[in-house]
Amino acid sequence: MQELRIHHFFDMLRDYGAKKEINPHDYGHSYHLIAEKIYSNKLDKIRLVISNDDVCKDCSKSEDGHCIDTISHRTDFSLKEDFNNHIDHRIMEKMKLKENEIISYEELLEKAEFYINEMDWIYEGNDPDHTEKRRENVIKGVLKTRSELNLV
């Protein structure tokens, strides 16, 4: 079982839909390893967290269980952790999920439409064009993954 922030799950589907090549990151985190599990359908159960997750393991921007990275694309947030917590709460609210809930990969794919349909609200304050591009790639990633799992 993987512990994941819900936005990391959707980031991975976005990257899959965009056909982005996922390589180890300079920060040393585990995004590429968990993404590979998702892309190869080797991920079963996920514990949803709103804190550092399994992606954050070995990240050079993680100190004492907290992300110290910063963001510059928003004026209302400067710490990445604060922004991620905000986004994760919004996603989970719209998907009717709870922190520490254990859910299957397939169930998250089934509920993805709630995320997709509410992205404008979830990412309110981000560049709308960026949000629309995210939506397009998440949809592609969800459809591709559902097809591979015969969930269509």
Secondary structure, 3 states (H helix, E strand, C coil): CEEECHHHHHHHHHHHHCCCCCCCCCCCCCHHHHHHHHHCCCCCEEEECCCCCHHHCCCCCEECCEECCECCCCCCCCEHHHHHHHHHHHHHHHHCCCCCCEEEHHHHHHHHHHHHHCHHHHCCCCCHHHHHHHHHHHHHHHHHHHHHCCCC
